[in-house]
Amino acid sequence: MEFIEPYKITVLVMGLSGLTFFVQLLVADIVAIKSRHIPGYPIEPNHKDLHFRSTRALSNTNESVAIFILLVCFSILSSANANLLNISATVYLVGRVGHMLCYYANLKLLRSISFGVSLLGLAAIFIVGIIGWF
């Protein structure tokens, strides 16, 4: 699989994104257990509650991961510039991790900025892929 060699950082980012999901799942489950939440019942929407915030952090990551995977596949199959793709994927991951941590800490402005960083990473991945066609 020599064609993937230049994209090793992007592949690593995909793995680290999976790890981020795993951490978020563990945090949400541990917080749910500690708060004695009954599985299957709705969570009260309250940003002051860590259980709500940890569940939303996981949901927010879940909302963008399919886009990330599709855009990365598109870019790699378009023979995108590997350096730019690796940087763009890393920007996405930094934004997602920042969003997660800021959501846990209830830092609303920083959470929004981190979300914007992850969106910038996604947009850059797409642009790098499109450029591969020209």
C-alpha positions as a Markdown table, in Angstrom:
| # | Residue | x | y | z |
|---|---|---|---|---|
| 1 | Met | 0.0 | 0.0 | 0.0 |
| 2 | Glu | 2.7 | 2.4 | -1.1 |
| 3 | Phe | 0.1 | 5.0 | -2.3 |
| 4 | Ile | -1.0 | 5.6 | 1.3 |
| 5 | Glu | 2.6 | 6.3 | 2.6 |
| 6 | Pro | 2.5 | 10.1 | 1.9 |
| 7 | Tyr | -0.8 | 10.2 | 3.9 |
| 8 | Lys | 0.4 | 8.5 | 7.0 |
| 9 | Ile | -0.3 | 11.5 | 9.2 |
| 10 | Thr | -3.8 | 11.6 | 7.9 |
| 11 | Val | -4.2 | 7.9 | 8.7 |
| 12 | Leu | -2.8 | 8.5 | 12.1 |
| 13 | Val | -5.3 | 11.4 | 12.6 |
| 14 | Met | -8.1 | 8.9 | 11.7 |
| 15 | Gly | -6.9 | 6.5 | 14.3 |
| 16 | Leu | -6.6 | 9.3 | 16.9 |
| 17 | Ser | -10.1 | 10.4 | 16.0 |
| 18 | Gly | -11.2 | 6.9 | 16.8 |
| 19 | Leu | -9.4 | 7.1 | 20.1 |
| 20 | Thr | -11.1 | 10.5 | 20.8 |
| 21 | Phe | -14.5 | 8.8 | 20.2 |
| 22 | Phe | -13.5 | 6.0 | 22.6 |
| 23 | Val | -12.5 | 8.5 | 25.3 |
| 24 | Gln | -15.7 | 10.4 | 24.9 |
| 25 | Leu | -17.8 | 7.3 | 25.1 |
| 26 | Leu | -16.0 | 6.2 | 28.3 |
| 27 | Val | -16.4 | 9.7 | 29.9 |
| 28 | Ala | -20.1 | 9.9 | 29.0 |
| 29 | Asp | -20.7 | 6.4 | 30.4 |
| 30 | Ile | -18.7 | 7.0 | 33.6 |
| 31 | Val | -20.4 | 10.3 | 34.2 |
| 32 | Ala | -23.8 | 8.6 | 33.5 |
| 33 | Ile | -23.0 | 5.9 | 36.0 |
| 34 | Lys | -21.8 | 8.4 | 38.7 |
| 35 | Ser | -24.9 | 10.5 | 38.2 |
| 36 | Arg | -27.1 | 7.4 | 38.5 |
| 37 | His | -28.7 | 8.0 | 35.2 |
| 38 | Ile | -31.2 | 5.2 | 34.1 |
| 39 | Pro | -30.2 | 4.0 | 30.6 |
| 40 | Gly | -32.8 | 4.7 | 28.0 |
| 41 | Tyr | -34.2 | 7.8 | 29.7 |
| 42 | Pro | -33.6 | 11.2 | 28.2 |
| 43 | Ile | -30.9 | 13.4 | 29.7 |
| 44 | Glu | -32.1 | 16.8 | 31.0 |
| 45 | Pro | -30.8 | 19.5 | 28.7 |
| 46 | Asn | -28.7 | 21.5 | 31.1 |
| 47 | His | -25.3 | 22.9 | 30.3 |
| 48 | Lys | -24.4 | 23.1 | 34.0 |
| 49 | Asp | -24.6 | 19.2 | 34.1 |
| 50 | Leu | -21.4 | 17.4 | 33.1 |
| 51 | His | -23.5 | 14.4 | 32.1 |
| 52 | Phe | -25.4 | 16.5 | 29.5 |
| 53 | Arg | -22.2 | 18.1 | 28.3 |
| 54 | Ser | -20.2 | 14.9 | 28.0 |
| 55 | Thr | -23.1 | 13.3 | 26.0 |
| 56 | Arg | -23.3 | 16.3 | 23.7 |
| 57 | Ala | -19.5 | 16.3 | 23.2 |
| 58 | Leu | -19.8 | 12.7 | 21.9 |
| 59 | Ser | -22.8 | 13.5 | 19.8 |
| 60 | Asn | -21.1 | 16.6 | 18.3 |
| 61 | Thr | -18.1 | 14.5 | 17.3 |
| 62 | Asn | -20.4 | 11.9 | 15.8 |
| 63 | Glu | -22.1 | 14.5 | 13.7 |
| 64 | Ser | -18.9 | 15.4 | 11.9 |
| 65 | Val | -16.9 | 12.2 | 11.7 |
| 66 | Ala | -18.7 | 10.8 | 8.6 |
| 67 | Ile | -18.0 | 14.1 | 6.8 |
| 68 | Phe | -14.3 | 13.8 | 7.9 |
| 69 | Ile | -14.0 | 10.2 | 6.6 |
| 70 | Leu | -15.7 | 11.0 | 3.3 |
| 71 | Leu | -13.6 | 14.0 | 2.6 |
| 72 | Val | -10.4 | 12.2 | 3.6 |
| 73 | Cys | -11.2 | 9.3 | 1.2 |
| 74 | Phe | -12.1 | 11.8 | -1.5 |
| 75 | Ser | -8.9 | 13.6 | -1.1 |
| 76 | Ile | -6.6 | 10.6 | -1.0 |
| 77 | Leu | -8.4 | 9.1 | -4.0 |
| 78 | Ser | -8.0 | 12.4 | -5.8 |
| 79 | Ser | -4.2 | 12.3 | -5.2 |
| 80 | Ala | -4.4 | 15.4 | -3.1 |
| 81 | Asn | -1.2 | 17.1 | -1.9 |
| 82 | Ala | -0.2 | 14.9 | 1.0 |
| 83 | Asn | 1.4 | 17.6 | 3.1 |
| 84 | Leu | -1.7 | 19.9 | 2.8 |
| 85 | Leu | -4.0 | 17.0 | 3.6 |
| 86 | Asn | -2.0 | 15.9 | 6.6 |
| 87 | Ile | -2.1 | 19.5 | 7.9 |
| 88 | Ser | -5.8 | 19.9 | 7.3 |
| 89 | Ala | -6.6 | 16.6 | 9.0 |
| 90 | Thr | -4.5 | 17.6 | 12.0 |
| 91 | Val | -6.4 | 20.9 | 12.2 |
| 92 | Tyr | -9.7 | 19.0 | 12.2 |
| 93 | Leu | -8.4 | 16.7 | 15.0 |
| 94 | Val | -7.1 | 19.6 | 17.1 |
| 95 | Gly | -10.5 | 21.4 | 16.7 |
| 96 | Arg | -12.4 | 18.2 | 17.8 |
| 97 | Val | -10.2 | 17.6 | 20.8 |
| 98 | Gly | -10.4 | 21.2 | 21.8 |
| 99 | His | -14.2 | 21.2 | 21.4 |
| 100 | Met | -14.4 | 18.1 | 23.6 |
| 101 | Leu | -12.2 | 19.5 | 26.3 |
| 102 | Cys | -14.0 | 22.9 | 26.2 |
| 103 | Tyr | -17.4 | 21.2 | 26.3 |
| 104 | Tyr | -16.3 | 19.2 | 29.4 |
| 105 | Ala | -15.1 | 22.4 | 31.1 |
| 106 | Asn | -18.2 | 24.4 | 30.0 |
| 107 | Leu | -16.0 | 27.0 | 28.2 |
| 108 | Lys | -18.6 | 28.1 | 25.7 |
| 109 | Leu | -16.7 | 30.7 | 23.7 |
| 110 | Leu | -13.6 | 28.4 | 23.4 |
| 111 | Arg | -15.9 | 25.5 | 22.5 |
| 112 | Ser | -17.3 | 27.5 | 19.7 |
| 113 | Ile | -13.9 | 28.6 | 18.5 |
| 114 | Ser | -12.7 | 24.9 | 18.6 |
| 115 | Phe | -15.8 | 23.9 | 16.6 |
| 116 | Gly | -14.9 | 26.6 | 14.0 |
| 117 | Val | -11.3 | 25.2 | 13.9 |
| 118 | Ser | -12.7 | 21.7 | 13.1 |
| 119 | Leu | -14.9 | 23.1 | 10.4 |
| 120 | Leu | -11.9 | 24.9 | 8.9 |
| 121 | Gly | -10.1 | 21.6 | 8.9 |
| 122 | Leu | -13.0 | 19.9 | 7.1 |
| 123 | Ala | -13.2 | 22.7 | 4.5 |
| 124 | Ala | -9.5 | 22.6 | 3.9 |
| 125 | Ile | -9.6 | 18.8 | 3.4 |
| 126 | Phe | -12.3 | 19.3 | 0.8 |
| 127 | Ile | -10.3 | 22.1 | -0.9 |
| 128 | Val | -7.2 | 20.0 | -1.0 |
| 129 | Gly | -9.1 | 17.2 | -2.6 |
| 130 | Ile | -10.7 | 19.4 | -5.2 |
| 131 | Ile | -7.3 | 20.9 | -6.1 |
| 132 | Gly | -6.1 | 17.3 | -6.8 |
| 133 | Trp | -8.5 | 17.3 | -9.8 |
| 134 | Phe | -6.8 | 20.3 | -11.5 |
